[in-house]
Amino acid sequence: MNKIIALVLLTLVATIAYSHSGHTASDGCHNERSTGTRHCH
């Protein structure tokens, strides 16, 4: 049972941490419109 819970939690964390694709510049960065900041993948 603990292994199942751990697997579910790891899957959720991996899903949340998954970097999105998007129109990135040659350096792999792009502007985040919602926050007005620039971030890189």
N, CA, C, O and CB atoms as a CASP TS submission, in Angstrom:
PFRMAT TS
TARGET T0000
AUTHOR 0000-0000-0000
METHOD Language model
MODEL 1
PARENT N/A
ATOM      1  N   MET     1       0.817  -1.199   0.000  1.00  0.00           N
ATOM      2  CA  MET     1       0.000   0.000   0.000  1.00  0.00           C
ATOM      3  C   MET     1       0.862   1.265   0.000  1.00  0.00           C
ATOM      4  O   MET     1       0.542   2.230  -0.694  1.00  0.00           O
ATOM      5  CB  MET     1      -0.930  -0.003   1.204  1.00  0.00           C
ATOM      6  N   ASN     2       1.951   1.265   0.773  1.00  0.00           N
ATOM      7  CA  ASN     2       2.841   2.419   0.822  1.00  0.00           C
ATOM      8  C   ASN     2       3.504   2.660  -0.526  1.00  0.00           C
ATOM      9  O   ASN     2       3.745   3.806  -0.907  1.00  0.00           O
ATOM     10  CB  ASN     2       3.902   2.225   1.900  1.00  0.00           C
ATOM     11  N   LYS     3       3.797   1.589  -1.246  1.00  0.00           N
ATOM     12  CA  LYS     3       4.420   1.735  -2.562  1.00  0.00           C
ATOM     13  C   LYS     3       3.465   2.394  -3.552  1.00  0.00           C
ATOM     14  O   LYS     3       3.882   3.181  -4.402  1.00  0.00           O
ATOM     15  CB  LYS     3       4.870   0.371  -3.094  1.00  0.00           C
ATOM     16  N   ILE     4       2.199   2.069  -3.434  1.00  0.00           N
ATOM     17  CA  ILE     4       1.196   2.672  -4.317  1.00  0.00           C
ATOM     18  C   ILE     4       1.069   4.166  -4.025  1.00  0.00           C
ATOM     19  O   ILE     4       1.014   4.983  -4.943  1.00  0.00           O
ATOM     20  CB  ILE     4      -0.175   1.970  -4.148  1.00  0.00           C
ATOM     21  N   ILE     5       1.023   4.508  -2.764  1.00  0.00           N
ATOM     22  CA  ILE     5       0.933   5.916  -2.374  1.00  0.00           C
ATOM     23  C   ILE     5       2.162   6.676  -2.852  1.00  0.00           C
ATOM     24  O   ILE     5       2.040   7.787  -3.367  1.00  0.00           O
ATOM     25  CB  ILE     5       0.782   6.052  -0.846  1.00  0.00           C
ATOM     26  N   ALA     6       3.332   6.097  -2.688  1.00  0.00           N
ATOM     27  CA  ALA     6       4.566   6.744  -3.130  1.00  0.00           C
ATOM     28  C   ALA     6       4.561   6.925  -4.638  1.00  0.00           C
ATOM     29  O   ALA     6       4.984   7.971  -5.131  1.00  0.00           O
ATOM     30  CB  ALA     6       5.791   5.929  -2.698  1.00  0.00           C
ATOM     31  N   LEU     7       4.098   5.939  -5.376  1.00  0.00           N
ATOM     32  CA  LEU     7       4.038   6.034  -6.829  1.00  0.00           C
ATOM     33  C   LEU     7       3.084   7.142  -7.270  1.00  0.00           C
ATOM     34  O   LEU     7       3.390   7.898  -8.192  1.00  0.00           O
ATOM     35  CB  LEU     7       3.605   4.696  -7.430  1.00  0.00           C
ATOM     36  N   VAL     8       1.941   7.234  -6.618  1.00  0.00           N
ATOM     37  CA  VAL     8       0.973   8.279  -6.953  1.00  0.00           C
ATOM     38  C   VAL     8       1.571   9.652  -6.657  1.00  0.00           C
ATOM     39  O   VAL     8       1.444  10.564  -7.474  1.00  0.00           O
ATOM     40  CB  VAL     8      -0.349   8.080  -6.166  1.00  0.00           C
ATOM     41  N   LEU     9       2.209   9.813  -5.524  1.00  0.00           N
ATOM     42  CA  LEU     9       2.815  11.094  -5.165  1.00  0.00           C
ATOM     43  C   LEU     9       3.928  11.480  -6.135  1.00  0.00           C
ATOM     44  O   LEU     9       4.024  12.639  -6.539  1.00  0.00           O
ATOM     45  CB  LEU     9       3.363  11.037  -3.743  1.00  0.00           C
ATOM     46  N   LEU    10       4.764  10.522  -6.508  1.00  0.00           N
ATOM     47  CA  LEU    10       5.826  10.807  -7.469  1.00  0.00           C
ATOM     48  C   LEU    10       5.261  11.205  -8.828  1.00  0.00           C
ATOM     49  O   LEU    10       5.802  12.084  -9.500  1.00  0.00           O
ATOM     50  CB  LEU    10       6.738   9.596  -7.620  1.00  0.00           C
ATOM     51  N   THR    11       4.187  10.564  -9.222  1.00  0.00           N
ATOM     52  CA  THR    11       3.559  10.906 -10.495  1.00  0.00           C
ATOM     53  C   THR    11       3.004  12.326 -10.450  1.00  0.00           C
ATOM     54  O   THR    11       3.153  13.082 -11.410  1.00  0.00           O
ATOM     55  CB  THR    11       2.442   9.905 -10.833  1.00  0.00           C
ATOM     56  N   LEU    12       2.368  12.686  -9.349  1.00  0.00           N
ATOM     57  CA  LEU    12       1.831  14.042  -9.217  1.00  0.00           C
ATOM     58  C   LEU    12       2.929  15.088  -9.228  1.00  0.00           C
ATOM     59  O   LEU    12       2.786  16.131  -9.866  1.00  0.00           O
ATOM     60  CB  LEU    12       1.022  14.165  -7.940  1.00  0.00           C
ATOM     61  N   VAL    13       4.014  14.821  -8.535  1.00  0.00           N
ATOM     62  CA  VAL    13       5.134  15.768  -8.495  1.00  0.00           C
ATOM     63  C   VAL    13       5.744  15.911  -9.885  1.00  0.00           C
ATOM     64  O   VAL    13       6.056  17.021 -10.316  1.00  0.00           O
ATOM     65  CB  VAL    13       6.212  15.307  -7.477  1.00  0.00           C
ATOM     66  N   ALA    14       5.913  14.804 -10.580  1.00  0.00           N
ATOM     67  CA  ALA    14       6.484  14.858 -11.925  1.00  0.00           C
ATOM     68  C   ALA    14       5.576  15.623 -12.869  1.00  0.00           C
ATOM     69  O   ALA    14       6.061  16.349 -13.737  1.00  0.00           O
ATOM     70  CB  ALA    14       6.728  13.447 -12.462  1.00  0.00           C
ATOM     71  N   THR    15       4.284  15.478 -12.719  1.00  0.00           N
ATOM     72  CA  THR    15       3.327  16.187 -13.573  1.00  0.00           C
ATOM     73  C   THR    15       3.381  17.681 -13.303  1.00  0.00           C
ATOM     74  O   THR    15       3.347  18.479 -14.239  1.00  0.00           O
ATOM     75  CB  THR    15       1.899  15.659 -13.348  1.00  0.00           C
ATOM     76  N   ILE    16       3.464  18.064 -12.050  1.00  0.00           N
ATOM     77  CA  ILE    16       3.516  19.477 -11.683  1.00  0.00           C
ATOM     78  C   ILE    16       4.827  20.100 -12.158  1.00  0.00           C
ATOM     79  O   ILE    16       4.838  21.241 -12.620  1.00  0.00           O
ATOM     80  CB  ILE    16       3.362  19.649 -10.157  1.00  0.00           C
ATOM     81  N   ALA    17       5.920  19.365 -12.050  1.00  0.00           N
ATOM     82  CA  ALA    17       7.237  19.886 -12.391  1.00  0.00           C
ATOM     83  C   ALA    17       7.531  19.834 -13.877  1.00  0.00           C
ATOM     84  O   ALA    17       8.555  20.364 -14.308  1.00  0.00           O
ATOM     85  CB  ALA    17       8.290  19.128 -11.652  1.00  0.00           C
ATOM     86  N   TYR    18       6.680  19.221 -14.672  1.00  0.00           N
ATOM     87  CA  TYR    18       6.915  19.084 -16.102  1.00  0.00           C
ATOM     88  C   TYR    18       6.999  20.460 -16.748  1.00  0.00           C
ATOM     89  O   TYR    18       6.064  21.255 -16.651  1.00  0.00           O
ATOM     90  CB  TYR    18       5.804  18.243 -16.760  1.00  0.00           C
ATOM     91  N   SER    19       8.114  20.739 -17.404  1.00  0.00           N
ATOM     92  CA  SER    19       8.255  22.045 -18.050  1.00  0.00           C
ATOM     93  C   SER    19       7.461  22.057 -19.340  1.00  0.00           C
ATOM     94  O   SER    19       7.452  21.082 -20.091  1.00  0.00           O
ATOM     95  CB  SER    19       9.742  22.375 -18.324  1.00  0.00           C
ATOM     96  N   HIS    20       6.810  23.150 -19.580  1.00  0.00           N
ATOM     97  CA  HIS    20       5.966  23.256 -20.756  1.00  0.00           C
ATOM     98  C   HIS    20       6.791  23.660 -21.969  1.00  0.00           C
ATOM     99  O   HIS    20       7.807  24.347 -21.861  1.00  0.00           O
ATOM    100  CB  HIS    20       4.839  24.259 -20.518  1.00  0.00           C
ATOM    101  N   SER    21       6.328  23.219 -23.100  1.00  0.00           N
ATOM    102  CA  SER    21       6.966  23.678 -24.317  1.00  0.00           C
ATOM    103  C   SER    21       6.411  25.051 -24.629  1.00  0.00           C
ATOM    104  O   SER    21       5.378  25.446 -24.088  1.00  0.00           O
ATOM    105  CB  SER    21       6.738  22.687 -25.497  1.00  0.00           C
ATOM    106  N   GLY    22       7.055  25.741 -25.452  1.00  0.00           N
ATOM    107  CA  GLY    22       6.564  27.065 -25.795  1.00  0.00           C
ATOM    108  C   GLY    22       7.602  27.801 -26.592  1.00  0.00           C
ATOM    109  O   GLY    22       8.753  27.374 -26.677  1.00  0.00           O
ATOM    110  N   HIS    23       7.220  28.851 -27.149  1.00  0.00           N
ATOM    111  CA  HIS    23       8.057  29.621 -28.035  1.00  0.00           C
ATOM    112  C   HIS    23       9.266  30.160 -27.279  1.00  0.00           C
ATOM    113  O   HIS    23       9.220  31.257 -26.722  1.00  0.00           O
ATOM    114  CB  HIS    23       7.262  30.760 -28.668  1.00  0.00           C
ATOM    115  N   THR    24      10.347  29.382 -27.265  1.00  0.00           N
ATOM    116  CA  THR    24      11.545  29.780 -26.554  1.00  0.00           C
ATOM    117  C   THR    24      12.545  30.410 -27.513  1.00  0.00           C
ATOM    118  O   THR    24      12.559  30.109 -28.707  1.00  0.00           O
ATOM    119  CB  THR    24      12.168  28.582 -25.839  1.00  0.00           C
ATOM    120  N   ALA    25      13.368  31.277 -26.976  1.00  0.00           N
ATOM    121  CA  ALA    25      14.443  31.892 -27.743  1.00  0.00           C
ATOM    122  C   ALA    25      15.574  30.876 -27.896  1.00  0.00           C
ATOM    123  O   ALA    25      15.486  29.764 -27.375  1.00  0.00           O
ATOM    124  CB  ALA    25      14.951  33.200 -27.054  1.00  0.00           C
ATOM    125  N   SER    26      16.609  31.246 -28.591  1.00  0.00           N
ATOM    126  CA  SER    26      17.728  30.325 -28.821  1.00  0.00           C
ATOM    127  C   SER    26      18.404  29.890 -27.522  1.00  0.00           C
ATOM    128  O   SER    26      19.042  28.838 -27.478  1.00  0.00           O
ATOM    129  CB  SER    26      18.754  30.974 -29.734  1.00  0.00           C
ATOM    130  N   ASP    27      18.268  30.694 -26.460  1.00  0.00           N
ATOM    131  CA  ASP    27      18.859  30.328 -25.170  1.00  0.00           C
ATOM    132  C   ASP    27      17.928  29.456 -24.329  1.00  0.00           C
ATOM    133  O   ASP    27      18.279  29.083 -23.210  1.00  0.00           O
ATOM    134  CB  ASP    27      19.223  31.580 -24.393  1.00  0.00           C
ATOM    135  N   GLY    28      16.743  29.127 -24.854  1.00  0.00           N
ATOM    136  CA  GLY    28      15.799  28.271 -24.134  1.00  0.00           C
ATOM    137  C   GLY    28      14.893  29.022 -23.181  1.00  0.00           C
ATOM    138  O   GLY    28      14.149  28.400 -22.423  1.00  0.00           O
ATOM    139  N   CYS    29      14.939  30.357 -23.200  1.00  0.00           N
ATOM    140  CA  CYS    29      14.143  31.178 -22.292  1.00  0.00           C
ATOM    141  C   CYS    29      12.984  31.832 -23.040  1.00  0.00           C
ATOM    142  O   CYS    29      12.996  31.948 -24.265  1.00  0.00           O
ATOM    143  CB  CYS    29      15.022  32.251 -21.624  1.00  0.00           C
ATOM    144  N   HIS    30      12.002  32.247 -22.284  1.00  0.00           N
ATOM    145  CA  HIS    30      10.901  33.008 -22.856  1.00  0.00           C
ATOM    146  C   HIS    30      10.226  33.848 -21.788  1.00  0.00           C
ATOM    147  O   HIS    30      10.431  33.637 -20.593  1.00  0.00           O
ATOM    148  CB  HIS    30       9.886  32.075 -23.518  1.00  0.00           C
ATOM    149  N   ASN    31       9.427  34.795 -22.225  1.00  0.00           N
ATOM    150  CA  ASN    31       8.711  35.682 -21.309  1.00  0.00           C
ATOM    151  C   ASN    31       7.423  35.013 -20.851  1.00  0.00           C
ATOM    152  O   ASN    31       6.694  34.424 -21.649  1.00  0.00           O
ATOM    153  CB  ASN    31       8.407  37.044 -21.980  1.00  0.00           C
ATOM    154  N   GLU    32       7.159  35.113 -19.569  1.00  0.00           N
ATOM    155  CA  GLU    32       5.928  34.602 -18.974  1.00  0.00           C
ATOM    156  C   GLU    32       4.949  35.757 -18.893  1.00  0.00           C
ATOM    157  O   GLU    32       5.111  36.656 -18.068  1.00  0.00           O
ATOM    158  CB  GLU    32       6.183  33.968 -17.560  1.00  0.00           C
ATOM    159  N   ARG    33       3.943  35.738 -19.734  1.00  0.00           N
ATOM    160  CA  ARG    33       3.006  36.865 -19.823  1.00  0.00           C
ATOM    161  C   ARG    33       2.259  37.107 -18.527  1.00  0.00           C
ATOM    162  O   ARG    33       2.023  38.255 -18.152  1.00  0.00           O
ATOM    163  CB  ARG    33       2.014  36.628 -20.934  1.00  0.00           C
ATOM    164  N   SER    34       1.882  36.036 -17.836  1.00  0.00           N
ATOM    165  CA  SER    34       1.051  36.203 -16.640  1.00  0.00           C
ATOM    166  C   SER    34       1.794  36.880 -15.499  1.00  0.00           C
ATOM    167  O   SER    34       1.177  37.557 -14.676  1.00  0.00           O
ATOM    168  CB  SER    34       0.537  34.861 -16.178  1.00  0.00           C
ATOM    169  N   THR    35       3.128  36.707 -15.435  1.00  0.00           N
ATOM    170  CA  THR    35       3.895  37.310 -14.343  1.00  0.00           C
ATOM    171  C   THR    35       4.796  38.446 -14.805  1.00  0.00           C
ATOM    172  O   THR    35       5.318  39.202 -13.985  1.00  0.00           O
ATOM    173  CB  THR    35       4.730  36.257 -13.665  1.00  0.00           C
ATOM    174  N   GLY    36       4.979  38.569 -16.118  1.00  0.00           N
ATOM    175  CA  GLY    36       5.863  39.613 -16.643  1.00  0.00           C
ATOM    176  C   GLY    36       7.331  39.317 -16.443  1.00  0.00           C
ATOM    177  O   GLY    36       8.166  40.218 -16.525  1.00  0.00           O
ATOM    178  N   THR    37       7.658  38.059 -16.182  1.00  0.00           N
ATOM    179  CA  THR    37       9.055  37.678 -15.951  1.00  0.00           C
ATOM    180  C   THR    37       9.547  36.793 -17.100  1.00  0.00           C
ATOM    181  O   THR    37       8.768  36.357 -17.948  1.00  0.00           O
ATOM    182  CB  THR    37       9.209  36.939 -14.586  1.00  0.00           C
ATOM    183  N   ARG    38      10.832  36.545 -17.105  1.00  0.00           N
ATOM    184  CA  ARG    38      11.447  35.690 -18.115  1.00  0.00           C
ATOM    185  C   ARG    38      11.996  34.464 -17.390  1.00  0.00           C
ATOM    186  O   ARG    38      12.610  34.582 -16.330  1.00  0.00           O
ATOM    187  CB  ARG    38      12.583  36.449 -18.915  1.00  0.00           C
ATOM    188  N   HIS    39      11.769  33.286 -17.970  1.00  0.00           N
ATOM    189  CA  HIS    39      12.318  32.085 -17.351  1.00  0.00           C
ATOM    190  C   HIS    39      12.821  31.117 -18.414  1.00  0.00           C
ATOM    191  O   HIS    39      12.456  31.198 -19.587  1.00  0.00           O
ATOM    192  CB  HIS    39      11.264  31.404 -16.468  1.00  0.00           C
ATOM    193  N   CYS    40      13.663  30.208 -17.969  1.00  0.00           N
ATOM    194  CA  CYS    40      14.335  29.273 -18.870  1.00  0.00           C
ATOM    195  C   CYS    40      13.999  27.838 -18.500  1.00  0.00           C
ATOM    196  O   CYS    40      13.638  27.529 -17.364  1.00  0.00           O
ATOM    197  CB  CYS    40      15.854  29.487 -18.836  1.00  0.00           C
ATOM    198  N   HIS    41      14.126  26.986 -19.481  1.00  0.00           N
ATOM    199  CA  HIS    41      13.863  25.562 -19.272  1.00  0.00           C
ATOM    200  C   HIS    41      15.153  24.792 -19.377  1.00  0.00           C
ATOM    201  O   HIS    41      15.156  23.570 -19.232  1.00  0.00           O
ATOM    202  CB  HIS    41      12.834  25.028 -20.286  1.00  0.00           C
TER
END
